[in-house]
Amino acid sequence: MKRIVLLVFVCVFAAAVWNSITRAELNEATPLPPSEALISLQPASPAAIKSEDVAVEGCLTCHKNIEPMHKFNSRGDVYETLKDGKDAQDLSCTACHGGNPAATTAKDAHVQPRFPKEWGCKKGECSSRNPERTNTLLAKESRDFVRFINPGDFESSARRAARAMRKRQSEALEA
């Protein structure tokens, strides 16, 4: 009986260790930046075009008739559809999801994963179908990609808020 309990314990322990190690291989085309492990004082994508710079985001070219994320605002207005690409809170798609609002193709607009094979991307094209059990894979992805597929991710949101706060503080010190 003791041997069976010990065997079960060893099997559970081995499964836990095996599960914690991802089988994903790092895509050489998108190496991990050295600053990825640290929270940067700069925005996640400093070279990215901001949504304010684009009249209407390119997202609406493919994602037609998408309903607004927020239908109500503080003035009592009700938005049944997006107006000029924004919802009732004046937020655009990229305000939450990130990505490139000025892009004309899905590949250029969408944040690409660091592990495309594991996300089911074929020949450089990724679908919106996510694999099962993505927790370990998401832990190794860039913050921009996690934000893109799940803007409500609390860890990613907290990091964005902390970066924004530190940026405002540093700008106040410089002024």
N, C-alpha and C positions, 0 to 999 in steps of 0.2 A: 504494500500500500504506500509506503514511504517513497519507493522508487517511482511510482506512478505520479504522485504529487510533485516530486522533484522533476520528473520529465515534463510534466505540464508547465511547471514554473519556468524551466529552461526554454521550452517552446514559446511561451508567452513573451519572455524576455527577448529572445532572438527575433521574434516577429516585431516587437516594439522597436528594436534597434534597426532592423531592416526597413521598417516603415519610415523611420526618421531620416533615412538617407535617400535622397532623390535619385532616380535613375536617369534624370535628365542630363544631357550633355550640353555644356555651355556653347551657344552658337558663336562661332569665331567672328562672325560679321558684326555682332553687337557686344563688344567686351564690356565688362563691368567697370564703370569709371571709379577711380580711387576714392572719390568723395561720396560714393553711394552709401557707404556704411555710416557716414556722419551726416548729421542734419546741417545742410548748407544755409548760409545766410542769404544766398541768392535764390530766386524763384527756381522751381524744378527744371524749367526749360527756358533759360534766358534768351535763346535765339528764336524761340517760337513766336509766331505772330499772335498778338493778343486779339481777343474777340472784338474789343472796342475799335480796332483798326479796320474792321471789315463791315461793310454796310449790312449785308445779310449773309450769314454763314453758309458755306457750301454744304453743310450737313443736310440742309433741306432739299438739296438736289436729289439725293437718294432716299432720304427718310421723309418722304412726303406725308402730309396729313398727320403728323405726329401730334399727339395732344400735349398741352402745356403741363409741365411738372407741377406748377403752382397755378391754380385757377383763380385765386383770390388775392387781392392786395389790401393794404391798410385803408385805402380810400373807398373800399367796398365794390370796386370794379370786379366783374366776372369775365374771365377770358375762356371761351370755349375752344379757341384756336390760338396759335401763336400769332403775334402781331410784330411784323418786321423781324421775325426769327427769335422773339423773346416772349417769356411768359409774364404773368401778372406781377412777379417780383423783379421784372426787368433782367432776368437771367437768360443767357443763351445756352446752347448745348455745351460749348467748350468751357463755360464758366464752371461747370461741375465736372464734366468728363475729361477736359483737356483735349489734346489733339491740335490739328492745324485747321483753323476755320477758313483759311483762304485756299485750301487744296481743292483740286478739281477731280482727283481720283480717290477711291476708298483707301488704297494703300498709302497714299501720301497724307490723307486726313486722319487715319486711325493710328494710334500709338501701337507700334509693333512689339510683339513679345520677344524676350531674350531667348526663349526656348520654343521656336516656332513648330518644331516637329511634335513636341509634346502637346501643343495646343491644337494640333490637327491641321496646321497650315501645309498646303501642298503647292509646290512650284511658286512660292512667294505669295500665295493668296490664302488669307485666313478667313474662316467663316465665323459666325457668331455662336456656333455650337461649342460649348465648353466641355472639356473632358470631365469625367466623374472624379470626385475626391481631389480637388485642386489645392487644398490647404498647403501642402508641402511645396508645391510648385509656385504658388503665389508668394510664399515667404522668400523665395529666391528671385522673384521678378522685380523689375524696377518699380519705384513708387509711381511713376507716370503711368505705367501699364495697369497697375492695380487700381489707380484712380480712374482710368479709362473704362475698365469693365465694371467697377463698383465704386462710384463716387462716394457712397455712404460708408466705405470702409473706415472704421473709427481710427485705426492707427494712422492711416494715410491722411485722414482729415485733421487729426491732431497735429501731425507733423506740418501740414500746410499752414494751419493756424499759427503754430509756433514760429514758422519761418516768416509769415506775414507780420507777426507782432515784432520780431527782432528786426525786420527790415524797416518798419515804421520807427522803431526806437533808434536805429542807426541813422536814418534820415533826419530825425529830430536832432541828434547830436551834431550832425554835419551842418545843419542850418544855423 
